[in-house]
Amino acid sequence: MRTRSLLALLGTAAALSVSAIAPASADDTPVLTAGGAAVATGDVLTASLASGTAATLYSSATGTSGVSCAASTFTASVTDNPTAPGTATESLSAHTFGSCTSNVLGVLGVTSVTVNNLPYTTTVASGGTVTVTPAAGSTVQTTVVLRTLLGSINCVYQAPSLTGTASNTDNSITFTNQAFAKSSGSSLCFSSGYFTAKYAPVSDTTQSGSPAVTVN
């Protein structure tokens, strides 16, 4: 009896030791990983336009009249990355546009496209839904400065939020026809704007080698 008790005790101790050194289960995988490692709070994520694409703000969801930018980059820092399934949170601190042109009648060129009211809160859900929201009482806002025959004009567009989709196929985030309303500007500013852009790959620049980010 004493021998059996001792064997049972040794068996229990061995089992506890194995569980203590075993790696974390798949259930402990966070929403965001990069290069197989968890994306840590404070890590900086960045992405530019996917190769061969442009960021556009067109006057209608089906048209091609408006502003097109060949360059665009966003930067965000991770503020929360819980276990999947769940929703990770980021603070979008910079969103820039460059090499922009316009085909609107009477517009000679685009001086700048500037995102206002930063930072925005960005959430990334395990299912791939990306949501961008401004601070309470604010709006997602973009100011487009155009050169026209009548001089320089400012066109200000606002939206309550933006919704995109993250894909692990190419580690991308895509926004399609996100609706903005003109809040101020001359008659040369189109009354509505529809924003479309694809950013890839999204990379964790804090980690060595800037690995691409995967949503779990």
Z-matrix of the N, CA and C atoms (Angstrom, degrees):
N
C 1 1.462
C 2 1.519 1 111.25
N 3 1.358 2 115.63 1 -42.77
C 4 1.469 3 119.42 2 179.53
C 5 1.524 4 109.61 3 -64.09
N 6 1.351 5 116.01 4 -37.43
C 7 1.464 6 119.40 5 -179.92
C 8 1.522 7 110.93 6 -64.53
N 9 1.361 8 116.51 7 -43.26
C 10 1.456 9 119.98 8 178.87
C 11 1.527 10 111.27 9 -62.78
N 12 1.316 11 117.48 10 -41.75
C 13 1.466 12 121.53 11 180.00
C 14 1.521 13 110.80 12 -62.14
N 15 1.365 14 114.78 13 -41.55
C 16 1.455 15 118.79 14 -179.62
C 17 1.526 16 110.77 15 -65.80
N 18 1.353 17 116.72 16 -41.89
C 19 1.456 18 120.53 17 178.64
C 20 1.530 19 111.30 18 -63.39
N 21 1.322 20 115.45 19 -41.61
C 22 1.465 21 119.75 20 178.90
C 23 1.523 22 110.65 21 -62.21
N 24 1.334 23 117.08 22 -41.30
C 25 1.459 24 121.90 23 179.88
C 26 1.524 25 110.95 24 -64.18
N 27 1.358 26 115.26 25 -43.44
C 28 1.451 27 119.63 26 179.16
C 29 1.533 28 110.92 27 -64.23
N 30 1.333 29 116.01 28 -38.97
C 31 1.460 30 120.31 29 179.24
C 32 1.512 31 111.63 30 -64.13
N 33 1.335 32 116.31 31 -41.84
C 34 1.461 33 120.75 32 179.09
C 35 1.522 34 110.62 33 -64.57
N 36 1.328 35 117.13 34 -42.90
C 37 1.464 36 121.51 35 179.92
C 38 1.524 37 110.45 36 -62.52
N 39 1.336 38 116.21 37 -41.33
C 40 1.464 39 119.76 38 179.92
C 41 1.525 40 110.95 39 -64.19
N 42 1.321 41 116.58 40 -40.69
C 43 1.461 42 120.89 41 179.77
C 44 1.518 43 110.90 42 -63.78
N 45 1.329 44 116.86 43 -41.96
C 46 1.459 45 120.98 44 178.76
C 47 1.516 46 110.98 45 -64.80
N 48 1.326 47 117.10 46 -38.27
C 49 1.462 48 120.76 47 179.95
C 50 1.513 49 110.87 48 -65.20
N 51 1.336 50 116.73 49 -42.22
C 52 1.461 51 120.56 50 179.52
C 53 1.509 52 110.79 51 -63.47
N 54 1.340 53 117.03 52 -43.93
C 55 1.464 54 119.51 53 -179.27
C 56 1.517 55 111.23 54 -65.46
N 57 1.336 56 116.85 55 -30.30
C 58 1.461 57 120.11 56 -178.15
C 59 1.514 58 111.73 57 -70.50
N 60 1.355 59 117.41 58 -32.15
C 61 1.457 60 119.77 59 -176.41
C 62 1.521 61 112.23 60 -101.02
N 63 1.330 62 117.74 61 -4.23
C 64 1.460 63 120.10 62 -179.50
C 65 1.520 64 109.82 63 -68.90
N 66 1.351 65 118.13 64 147.18
C 67 1.460 66 120.76 65 179.12
C 68 1.518 67 111.03 66 -67.52
N 69 1.356 68 115.06 67 161.40
C 70 1.462 69 120.31 68 179.66
C 71 1.517 70 109.57 69 -62.49
N 72 1.294 71 116.54 70 145.50
C 73 1.456 72 120.90 71 -179.08
C 74 1.515 73 109.98 72 -74.74
N 75 1.345 74 114.91 73 168.29
C 76 1.459 75 120.31 74 179.01
C 77 1.518 76 111.23 75 -60.44
N 78 1.340 77 116.00 76 -24.57
C 79 1.462 78 119.86 77 -179.68
C 80 1.521 79 111.81 78 -66.84
N 81 1.343 80 117.96 79 -15.02
C 82 1.458 81 121.13 80 -179.90
C 83 1.523 82 112.34 81 -92.48
N 84 1.329 83 118.72 82 4.79
C 85 1.459 84 121.96 83 -179.79
C 86 1.526 85 110.41 84 -67.29
N 87 1.332 86 118.17 85 129.51
C 88 1.463 87 119.89 86 179.54
C 89 1.527 88 111.36 87 -77.37
N 90 1.311 89 116.13 88 169.06
C 91 1.458 90 120.96 89 -179.60
C 92 1.531 91 110.85 90 -61.62
N 93 1.344 92 116.58 91 -42.03
C 94 1.459 93 120.76 92 -178.41
C 95 1.526 94 110.70 93 -112.88
N 96 1.323 95 115.84 94 127.08
C 97 1.461 96 121.22 95 173.02
C 98 1.527 97 108.08 96 -128.83
N 99 1.329 98 115.53 97 158.51
C 100 1.468 99 121.13 98 178.26
C 101 1.525 100 108.23 99 -144.75
N 102 1.318 101 116.63 100 121.42
C 103 1.451 102 119.80 101 -177.82
C 104 1.508 103 113.22 102 62.41
N 105 1.330 104 117.03 103 27.65
C 106 1.452 105 121.90 104 -179.83
C 107 1.512 106 114.50 105 85.37
N 108 1.335 107 117.50 106 -4.90
C 109 1.464 108 121.40 107 -179.72
C 110 1.523 109 110.15 108 -108.88
N 111 1.313 110 115.47 109 154.18
C 112 1.461 111 120.25 110 177.77
C 113 1.521 112 110.14 111 -65.26
N 114 1.311 113 116.05 112 139.38
C 115 1.459 114 121.16 113 171.86
C 116 1.519 115 107.50 114 -77.54
N 117 1.321 116 116.69 115 120.81
C 118 1.462 117 120.84 116 -174.15
C 119 1.525 118 111.04 117 -84.62
N 120 1.330 119 114.55 118 153.80
C 121 1.456 120 119.80 119 173.19
C 122 1.527 121 108.97 120 -59.27
N 123 1.302 122 115.58 121 130.66
C 124 1.464 123 120.62 122 -177.53
C 125 1.514 124 113.35 123 99.34
N 126 1.336 125 117.78 124 -15.56
C 127 1.464 126 120.06 125 177.94
C 128 1.529 127 109.93 126 -62.67
N 129 1.322 128 115.20 127 145.20
C 130 1.464 129 121.25 128 -178.98
C 131 1.529 130 109.42 129 -100.65
N 132 1.325 131 115.87 130 124.61
C 133 1.455 132 122.31 131 178.16
C 134 1.525 133 109.12 132 -107.39
N 135 1.322 134 115.57 133 140.93
C 136 1.463 135 118.91 134 179.10
C 137 1.522 136 109.90 135 -146.39
N 138 1.333 137 115.08 136 156.00
C 139 1.461 138 120.43 137 177.38
C 140 1.515 139 109.06 138 -159.41
N 141 1.328 140 115.26 139 147.71
C 142 1.453 141 122.31 140 173.13
C 143 1.520 142 108.41 141 -112.01
N 144 1.315 143 116.21 142 175.45
C 145 1.464 144 119.83 143 -179.84
C 146 1.522 145 110.94 144 -58.69
N 147 1.319 146 115.53 145 142.61
C 148 1.459 147 120.59 146 175.16
C 149 1.515 148 109.00 147 -59.28
N 150 1.308 149 116.11 148 145.13
C 151 1.458 150 121.50 149 -177.14
C 152 1.525 151 111.68 150 -54.28
N 153 1.323 152 115.28 151 131.45
C 154 1.456 153 120.56 152 176.80
C 155 1.510 154 115.31 153 82.14
N 156 1.342 155 118.06 154 6.81
C 157 1.466 156 120.88 155 -179.14
C 158 1.525 157 110.83 156 -114.68
N 159 1.319 158 115.84 157 169.62
C 160 1.458 159 122.46 158 177.13
C 161 1.520 160 109.19 159 -133.67
N 162 1.322 161 115.81 160 156.19
C 163 1.460 162 121.47 161 172.14
C 164 1.527 163 106.98 162 -94.73
N 165 1.318 164 117.00 163 128.10
C 166 1.459 165 119.84 164 -175.18
C 167 1.527 166 111.47 165 -124.97
N 168 1.320 167 114.57 166 147.62
C 169 1.461 168 122.55 167 170.84
C 170 1.521 169 105.39 168 -128.12
N 171 1.340 170 115.42 169 95.31
C 172 1.452 171 120.99 170 -175.60
C 173 1.524 172 110.65 171 -99.85
N 174 1.328 173 114.88 172 159.63
C 175 1.461 174 120.15 173 -175.83
C 176 1.524 175 113.15 174 -76.86
N 177 1.334 176 117.13 175 -12.20
C 178 1.461 177 120.48 176 176.15
C 179 1.520 178 109.10 177 -147.49
N 180 1.310 179 116.08 178 161.85
C 181 1.468 180 120.55 179 -177.09
C 182 1.516 181 112.33 180 -70.59
N 183 1.338 182 117.07 181 -20.23
C 184 1.466 183 120.33 182 -177.16
C 185 1.519 184 113.15 183 -114.28
N 186 1.342 185 117.51 184 -5.15
C 187 1.452 186 120.60 185 -176.75
C 188 1.515 187 113.56 186 -94.11
N 189 1.326 188 115.78 187 -178.38
C 190 1.468 189 121.72 188 179.32
C 191 1.524 190 111.13 189 -130.82
N 192 1.325 191 117.07 190 21.72
C 193 1.459 192 121.61 191 178.75
C 194 1.523 193 109.50 192 -100.68
N 195 1.331 194 115.43 193 128.43
C 196 1.458 195 119.20 194 179.91
C 197 1.515 196 111.46 195 153.60
N 198 1.322 197 116.33 196 -133.19
C 199 1.461 198 122.74 197 -176.77
C 200 1.518 199 109.52 198 -121.73
N 201 1.336 200 115.76 199 136.76
C 202 1.461 201 121.64 200 177.73
C 203 1.524 202 108.83 201 -129.10
N 204 1.349 203 116.84 202 132.55
C 205 1.465 204 122.06 203 -178.48
C 206 1.526 205 109.82 204 -119.97
N 207 1.326 206 116.03 205 127.51
C 208 1.460 207 120.63 206 -178.29
C 209 1.518 208 112.32 207 -82.07
N 210 1.328 209 116.90 208 -11.64
C 211 1.472 210 120.79 209 -179.69
C 212 1.527 211 109.68 210 -133.55
N 213 1.320 212 115.58 211 139.33
C 214 1.467 213 121.66 212 175.61
C 215 1.521 214 108.78 213 -164.80
N 216 1.317 215 116.16 214 140.29
C 217 1.466 216 121.94 215 -178.78
C 218 1.519 217 109.58 216 -142.73
N 219 1.329 218 116.58 217 141.53
C 220 1.472 219 119.26 218 172.22
C 221 1.519 220 110.01 219 -121.84
N 222 1.335 221 115.01 220 153.95
C 223 1.462 222 122.59 221 177.55
C 224 1.518 223 108.47 222 -134.02
N 225 1.338 224 116.33 223 131.70
C 226 1.460 225 121.41 224 -179.76
C 227 1.518 226 109.66 225 -142.35
N 228 1.328 227 116.35 226 149.35
C 229 1.461 228 121.17 227 175.75
C 230 1.513 229 109.28 228 -111.62
N 231 1.332 230 116.40 229 140.51
C 232 1.461 231 121.92 230 -176.19
C 233 1.532 232 109.01 231 -79.14
N 234 1.327 233 116.07 232 128.71
C 235 1.461 234 121.18 233 178.84
C 236 1.526 235 112.90 234 -108.02
N 237 1.330 236 117.08 235 -19.24
C 238 1.467 237 120.36 236 177.11
C 239 1.522 238 108.61 237 -160.04
N 240 1.329 239 116.73 238 134.95
C 241 1.471 240 121.31 239 -179.95
C 242 1.521 241 108.72 240 -140.25
N 243 1.336 242 116.45 241 81.21
C 244 1.464 243 120.58 242 -175.39
C 245 1.526 244 112.26 243 -75.93
N 246 1.329 245 115.06 244 175.79
C 247 1.454 246 121.44 245 177.13
C 248 1.527 247 110.63 246 -67.84
N 249 1.326 248 116.17 247 139.54
C 250 1.462 249 121.05 248 177.53
C 251 1.525 250 110.32 249 -78.13
N 252 1.333 251 118.16 250 148.72
C 253 1.464 252 125.25 251 -4.33
C 254 1.524 253 111.52 252 -75.09
N 255 1.318 254 115.20 253 144.00
C 256 1.451 255 120.03 254 -177.83
C 257 1.515 256 109.33 255 -178.05
N 258 1.320 257 116.15 256 -160.89
C 259 1.460 258 121.86 257 -177.80
C 260 1.525 259 109.94 258 -134.21
N 261 1.319 260 116.06 259 119.55
C 262 1.463 261 121.57 260 176.25
C 263 1.522 262 108.97 261 -85.30
N 264 1.328 263 115.89 262 153.32
C 265 1.462 264 121.54 263 -178.09
C 266 1.522 265 110.17 264 -124.80
N 267 1.324 266 115.51 265 139.37
C 268 1.457 267 121.70 266 179.15
C 269 1.528 268 109.70 267 -133.64
N 270 1.323 269 114.91 268 160.63
C 271 1.460 270 121.20 269 173.41
C 272 1.523 271 107.89 270 -112.40
N 273 1.322 272 116.15 271 111.95
C 274 1.466 273 121.86 272 -179.34
C 275 1.528 274 108.66 273 -80.98
N 276 1.325 275 116.13 274 109.46
C 277 1.462 276 120.77 275 -172.82
C 278 1.520 277 113.79 276 -101.33
N 279 1.331 278 117.81 277 -19.96
C 280 1.464 279 120.81 278 -178.78
C 281 1.520 280 109.93 279 -149.72
N 282 1.332 281 114.85 280 139.77
C 283 1.463 282 120.95 281 176.88
C 284 1.526 283 106.20 282 -150.33
N 285 1.320 284 116.88 283 106.56
C 286 1.457 285 121.26 284 -172.10
C 287 1.520 286 111.82 285 -114.78
N 288 1.340 287 114.43 286 156.39
C 289 1.462 288 121.92 287 177.79
C 290 1.519 289 109.23 288 -135.07
N 291 1.337 290 116.27 289 144.65
C 292 1.452 291 120.71 290 179.26
C 293 1.514 292 111.62 291 -150.88
N 294 1.337 293 115.66 292 170.32
C 295 1.467 294 122.49 293 -179.52
C 296 1.525 295 110.47 294 52.57
N 297 1.332 296 115.51 295 52.53
C 298 1.466 297 121.24 296 -175.45
C 299 1.528 298 111.32 297 -98.73
N 300 1.311 299 115.46 298 144.59
C 301 1.459 300 122.78 299 176.94
C 302 1.522 301 109.34 300 -133.37
N 303 1.329 302 115.76 301 165.71
C 304 1.457 303 120.32 302 178.03
C 305 1.520 304 109.71 303 -140.35
N 306 1.319 305 115.57 304 143.54
C 307 1.463 306 120.93 305 176.74
C 308 1.525 307 111.40 306 -113.55
N 309 1.339 308 116.58 307 20.80
C 310 1.459 309 121.36 308 179.09
C 311 1.527 310 108.76 309 -75.85
N 312 1.309 311 117.08 310 133.98
C 313 1.461 312 122.59 311 -179.32
C 314 1.529 313 109.96 312 -57.95
N 315 1.325 314 116.50 313 128.11
C 316 1.457 315 121.51 314 178.98
C 317 1.514 316 113.86 315 93.10
N 318 1.343 317 116.92 316 -7.51
C 319 1.464 318 121.21 317 179.49
C 320 1.529 319 108.61 318 -98.08
N 321 1.336 320 116.16 319 127.97
C 322 1.462 321 121.38 320 -178.41
C 323 1.519 322 112.45 321 -90.85
N 324 1.326 323 117.21 322 -24.03
C 325 1.459 324 119.97 323 -179.34
C 326 1.515 325 111.15 324 177.14
N 327 1.330 326 115.26 325 175.55
C 328 1.468 327 122.07 326 -179.70
C 329 1.522 328 108.34 327 -113.17
N 330 1.326 329 116.09 328 119.91
C 331 1.461 330 120.65 329 178.77
C 332 1.518 331 111.32 330 -78.22
N 333 1.331 332 116.88 331 -44.05
C 334 1.467 333 120.27 332 -179.14
C 335 1.514 334 110.77 333 -165.08
N 336 1.340 335 114.10 334 157.10
C 337 1.466 336 122.56 335 170.54
C 338 1.523 337 105.54 336 -129.42
N 339 1.327 338 116.76 337 115.90
C 340 1.463 339 121.40 338 -172.91
C 341 1.518 340 110.88 339 -123.53
N 342 1.318 341 116.66 340 130.47
C 343 1.464 342 121.87 341 175.63
C 344 1.530 343 108.18 342 -88.17
N 345 1.319 344 115.83 343 125.88
C 346 1.470 345 122.28 344 -177.10
C 347 1.527 346 111.63 345 -104.14
N 348 1.319 347 115.68 346 172.63
C 349 1.472 348 124.02 347 173.01
C 350 1.519 349 114.48 348 63.71
N 351 1.327 350 117.50 349 21.28
C 352 1.459 351 120.43 350 175.21
C 353 1.526 352 110.45 351 -69.89
N 354 1.345 353 118.24 352 154.95
C 355 1.471 354 127.12 353 3.57
C 356 1.523 355 112.14 354 -83.57
N 357 1.326 356 114.59 355 159.07
C 358 1.453 357 122.76 356 173.23
C 359 1.529 358 108.56 357 -109.69
N 360 1.315 359 115.26 358 153.91
C 361 1.463 360 120.33 359 173.58
C 362 1.519 361 109.10 360 -91.13
N 363 1.334 362 116.16 361 128.91
C 364 1.453 363 121.29 362 178.89
C 365 1.519 364 109.34 363 -118.67
N 366 1.318 365 116.54 364 129.08
C 367 1.463 366 120.89 365 176.14
C 368 1.519 367 109.47 366 -113.59
N 369 1.342 368 115.54 367 142.84
C 370 1.456 369 121.86 368 178.49
C 371 1.523 370 107.58 369 -126.79
N 372 1.329 371 117.31 370 113.56
C 373 1.458 372 121.99 371 -177.83
C 374 1.527 373 110.19 372 -90.21
N 375 1.322 374 116.07 373 156.24
C 376 1.465 375 121.36 374 179.75
C 377 1.525 376 112.30 375 -55.90
N 378 1.316 377 117.61 376 -31.29
C 379 1.457 378 120.91 377 179.28
C 380 1.511 379 114.05 378 -74.72
N 381 1.364 380 116.63 379 -8.63
C 382 1.450 381 120.47 380 177.84
C 383 1.513 382 115.40 381 104.61
N 384 1.322 383 118.32 382 -2.55
C 385 1.465 384 120.52 383 179.38
C 386 1.519 385 110.76 384 -76.11
N 387 1.324 386 115.44 385 128.34
C 388 1.469 387 122.40 386 179.05
C 389 1.528 388 107.74 387 -113.11
N 390 1.325 389 117.24 388 128.45
C 391 1.456 390 121.61 389 -179.28
C 392 1.526 391 109.85 390 -126.50
N 393 1.325 392 115.64 391 130.30
C 394 1.465 393 121.99 392 179.46
C 395 1.519 394 108.18 393 -113.27
N 396 1.330 395 117.01 394 122.62
C 397 1.459 396 121.05 395 -178.59
C 398 1.522 397 110.24 396 -131.49
N 399 1.326 398 117.17 397 147.31
C 400 1.463 399 120.91 398 178.57
C 401 1.519 400 110.95 399 -84.61
N 402 1.318 401 115.90 400 175.93
C 403 1.457 402 120.44 401 174.42
C 404 1.525 403 109.71 402 -64.28
N 405 1.324 404 116.10 403 158.38
C 406 1.464 405 120.70 404 179.82
C 407 1.524 406 110.13 405 -55.91
N 408 1.338 407 116.07 406 132.80
C 409 1.457 408 121.05 407 178.94
C 410 1.516 409 114.14 408 82.96
N 411 1.347 410 116.98 409 1.37
C 412 1.461 411 121.02 410 -178.31
C 413 1.521 412 109.56 411 -115.29
N 414 1.339 413 116.74 412 -175.41
C 415 1.457 414 122.21 413 178.57
C 416 1.529 415 109.35 414 -138.07
N 417 1.314 416 115.36 415 159.46
C 418 1.463 417 120.53 416 166.67
C 419 1.531 418 105.32 417 -75.08
N 420 1.323 419 116.65 418 121.87
C 421 1.470 420 119.42 419 -171.69
C 422 1.524 421 111.22 420 -136.41
N 423 1.331 422 114.86 421 139.51
C 424 1.461 423 122.13 422 176.93
C 425 1.525 424 108.93 423 -131.81
N 426 1.333 425 115.85 424 133.22
C 427 1.455 426 121.51 425 176.98
C 428 1.521 427 109.44 426 -109.80
N 429 1.329 428 115.35 427 122.61
C 430 1.463 429 121.76 428 179.18
C 431 1.529 430 108.01 429 -108.32
N 432 1.325 431 117.00 430 121.91
C 433 1.467 432 121.67 431 178.12
C 434 1.522 433 107.87 432 -102.60
N 435 1.347 434 115.14 433 119.75
C 436 1.458 435 121.59 434 -176.67
C 437 1.529 436 110.75 435 -112.74
N 438 1.330 437 115.85 436 145.88
C 439 1.460 438 122.06 437 171.84
C 440 1.526 439 107.35 438 -96.34
N 441 1.313 440 115.80 439 124.42
C 442 1.458 441 119.83 440 -177.07
C 443 1.526 442 110.42 441 -128.15
N 444 1.311 443 115.75 442 174.41
C 445 1.456 444 121.12 443 176.92
C 446 1.521 445 111.81 444 -62.82
N 447 1.337 446 115.70 445 -21.59
C 448 1.463 447 121.18 446 -179.25
C 449 1.525 448 112.09 447 -99.81
N 450 1.326 449 117.57 448 7.06
C 451 1.457 450 121.31 449 -178.20
C 452 1.525 451 111.44 450 110.40
N 453 1.321 452 115.21 451 -168.69
C 454 1.471 453 120.87 452 -177.97
C 455 1.525 454 110.57 453 -82.09
N 456 1.340 455 116.33 454 137.09
C 457 1.464 456 120.63 455 177.57
C 458 1.529 457 109.50 456 -130.36
N 459 1.318 458 115.70 457 148.10
C 460 1.465 459 122.85 458 176.59
C 461 1.517 460 109.66 459 -105.22
N 462 1.320 461 115.70 460 126.70
C 463 1.462 462 121.61 461 176.49
C 464 1.527 463 107.78 462 -114.69
N 465 1.319 464 117.03 463 117.66
C 466 1.460 465 121.46 464 -176.53
C 467 1.529 466 109.10 465 -108.28
N 468 1.335 467 115.16 466 126.78
C 469 1.467 468 121.52 467 -178.34
C 470 1.523 469 109.88 468 -122.04
N 471 1.335 470 115.91 469 140.61
C 472 1.464 471 121.33 470 -176.25
C 473 1.522 472 111.22 471 -131.63
N 474 1.341 473 114.86 472 150.66
C 475 1.461 474 122.14 473 175.27
C 476 1.518 475 108.17 474 -144.79
N 477 1.337 476 118.68 475 147.88
C 478 1.460 477 120.28 476 179.01
C 479 1.519 478 112.85 477 -69.50
N 480 1.341 479 116.72 478 -29.28
C 481 1.467 480 121.98 479 -179.82
C 482 1.517 481 108.21 480 -171.10
N 483 1.333 482 115.62 481 171.00
C 484 1.462 483 121.86 482 175.60
C 485 1.525 484 108.71 483 -128.05
N 486 1.316 485 115.99 484 146.83
C 487 1.461 486 120.66 485 177.23
C 488 1.521 487 109.56 486 -127.58
N 489 1.339 488 115.71 487 129.78
C 490 1.455 489 120.95 488 178.80
C 491 1.516 490 110.87 489 -130.96
N 492 1.327 491 115.12 490 -175.71
C 493 1.461 492 121.38 491 -178.87
C 494 1.516 493 110.00 492 -132.33
N 495 1.342 494 115.89 493 128.90
C 496 1.464 495 121.42 494 175.67
C 497 1.517 496 109.46 495 -93.98
N 498 1.335 497 116.79 496 139.08
C 499 1.463 498 121.87 497 179.28
C 500 1.519 499 109.33 498 -129.13
N 501 1.338 500 115.76 499 133.91
C 502 1.467 501 120.56 500 176.79
C 503 1.523 502 112.52 501 -82.47
N 504 1.322 503 117.27 502 -8.90
C 505 1.460 504 120.78 503 -179.95
C 506 1.523 505 110.90 504 -60.84
N 507 1.335 506 115.35 505 -43.97
C 508 1.466 507 120.83 506 177.86
C 509 1.528 508 111.76 507 -130.85
N 510 1.347 509 116.33 508 17.85
C 511 1.475 510 122.39 509 178.93
C 512 1.527 511 110.80 510 53.76
N 513 1.317 512 114.21 511 49.38
C 514 1.462 513 120.13 512 -173.50
C 515 1.524 514 112.74 513 -113.68
N 516 1.340 515 114.33 514 165.16
C 517 1.458 516 122.71 515 167.78
C 518 1.521 517 106.63 516 -129.19
N 519 1.332 518 116.47 517 127.72
C 520 1.461 519 121.52 518 -177.10
C 521 1.517 520 110.78 519 -120.51
N 522 1.326 521 115.93 520 132.58
C 523 1.460 522 122.88 521 172.32
C 524 1.529 523 107.43 522 -113.62
N 525 1.327 524 116.68 523 131.60
C 526 1.456 525 120.55 524 -176.36
C 527 1.519 526 110.66 525 -128.92
N 528 1.334 527 115.39 526 119.18
C 529 1.471 528 122.37 527 175.19
C 530 1.526 529 112.58 528 49.16
N 531 1.318 530 116.11 529 49.15
C 532 1.460 531 119.99 530 175.34
C 533 1.528 532 109.26 531 -77.73
N 534 1.335 533 115.81 532 121.65
C 535 1.461 534 121.09 533 -168.43
C 536 1.529 535 112.87 534 -80.84
N 537 1.325 536 115.48 535 130.26
C 538 1.461 537 124.23 536 172.15
C 539 1.525 538 108.57 537 -119.21
N 540 1.330 539 116.29 538 148.34
C 541 1.458 540 121.34 539 174.24
C 542 1.523 541 108.98 540 -112.01
N 543 1.326 542 116.68 541 141.08
C 544 1.464 543 120.16 542 177.51
C 545 1.521 544 109.46 543 -69.73
N 546 1.337 545 116.36 544 125.44
C 547 1.460 546 119.81 545 178.15
C 548 1.522 547 111.50 546 -99.85
N 549 1.338 548 117.54 547 -22.84
C 550 1.462 549 121.23 548 175.92
C 551 1.512 550 109.42 549 -163.28
N 552 1.334 551 115.74 550 157.13
C 553 1.456 552 121.05 551 -179.90
C 554 1.513 553 111.49 552 137.73
N 555 1.324 554 115.62 553 165.11
C 556 1.461 555 120.84 554 -177.14
C 557 1.521 556 110.94 555 -75.65
N 558 1.326 557 115.42 556 179.39
C 559 1.462 558 120.74 557 -179.63
C 560 1.528 559 111.77 558 -67.51
N 561 1.343 560 117.48 559 -17.12
C 562 1.460 561 120.14 560 176.71
C 563 1.527 562 111.67 561 -74.84
N 564 1.333 563 116.58 562 -16.49
C 565 1.470 564 120.60 563 175.71
C 566 1.522 565 107.99 564 -80.47
N 567 1.334 566 117.65 565 124.41
C 568 1.457 567 118.67 566 179.03
C 569 1.530 568 109.74 567 -63.29
N 570 1.326 569 116.15 568 147.10
C 571 1.464 570 121.50 569 -170.07
C 572 1.523 571 113.54 570 -71.52
N 573 1.328 572 117.30 571 -24.63
C 574 1.463 573 122.17 572 178.66
C 575 1.521 574 109.11 573 -135.30
N 576 1.319 575 115.62 574 150.44
C 577 1.454 576 120.14 575 177.26
C 578 1.518 577 110.27 576 -128.08
N 579 1.336 578 117.07 577 139.86
C 580 1.461 579 122.00 578 179.29
C 581 1.530 580 108.04 579 -122.39
N 582 1.334 581 114.70 580 113.10
C 583 1.459 582 121.61 581 -172.60
C 584 1.521 583 111.32 582 -92.68
N 585 1.341 584 115.59 583 128.89
C 586 1.464 585 121.96 584 177.15
C 587 1.529 586 108.87 585 -134.76
N 588 1.330 587 116.56 586 132.21
C 589 1.465 588 120.78 587 177.84
C 590 1.524 589 109.44 588 -163.90
N 591 1.334 590 114.88 589 149.65
C 592 1.466 591 120.94 590 175.01
C 593 1.522 592 108.36 591 -125.98
N 594 1.349 593 115.76 592 124.60
C 595 1.454 594 122.02 593 -179.42
C 596 1.534 595 109.61 594 -110.52
N 597 1.344 596 115.85 595 126.56
C 598 1.466 597 119.19 596 -178.64
C 599 1.535 598 110.05 597 -164.42
N 600 1.335 599 116.29 598 143.81
C 601 1.472 600 125.34 599 -10.12
C 602 1.530 601 111.08 600 -83.01
N 603 1.329 602 115.86 601 152.82
C 604 1.458 603 121.04 602 170.70
C 605 1.529 604 107.29 603 -80.55
N 606 1.331 605 117.52 604 124.86
C 607 1.463 606 121.56 605 -173.67
C 608 1.520 607 111.56 606 -122.72
N 609 1.322 608 115.28 607 148.81
C 610 1.464 609 122.13 608 174.72
C 611 1.533 610 107.10 609 -92.92
N 612 1.331 611 116.82 610 98.52
C 613 1.462 612 120.66 611 -174.85
C 614 1.521 613 113.02 612 -76.81
N 615 1.334 614 117.33 613 -8.95
C 616 1.470 615 120.21 614 177.21
C 617 1.522 616 110.92 615 -78.03
N 618 1.335 617 116.29 616 -34.11
C 619 1.459 618 120.45 617 179.11
C 620 1.526 619 110.61 618 -78.49
N 621 1.311 620 116.76 619 149.59
C 622 1.455 621 122.98 620 179.97
C 623 1.525 622 110.72 621 -58.85
N 624 1.313 623 115.89 622 129.67
C 625 1.456 624 120.17 623 179.36
C 626 1.520 625 114.36 624 84.55
N 627 1.318 626 117.74 625 -1.84
C 628 1.478 627 122.78 626 -179.93
C 629 1.531 628 112.15 627 47.58
N 630 1.338 629 118.12 628 60.84
C 631 1.467 630 120.03 629 -178.84
C 632 1.528 631 112.26 630 -66.22
N 633 1.334 632 115.37 631 155.00
C 634 1.455 633 121.18 632 178.60
C 635 1.524 634 110.69 633 -70.75
N 636 1.310 635 115.35 634 149.40
C 637 1.470 636 122.27 635 -176.11
C 638 1.524 637 110.25 636 -93.88
N 639 1.338 638 115.26 637 134.36
C 640 1.458 639 122.87 638 177.46
C 641 1.518 640 109.27 639 -113.80
N 642 1.340 641 115.88 640 141.04
C 643 1.466 642 121.17 641 177.42
C 644 1.517 643 109.08 642 -101.27
N 645 1.323 644 116.50 643 126.18
C 646 1.468 645 121.76 644 -177.09
C 647 1.533 646 111.87 645 -108.53
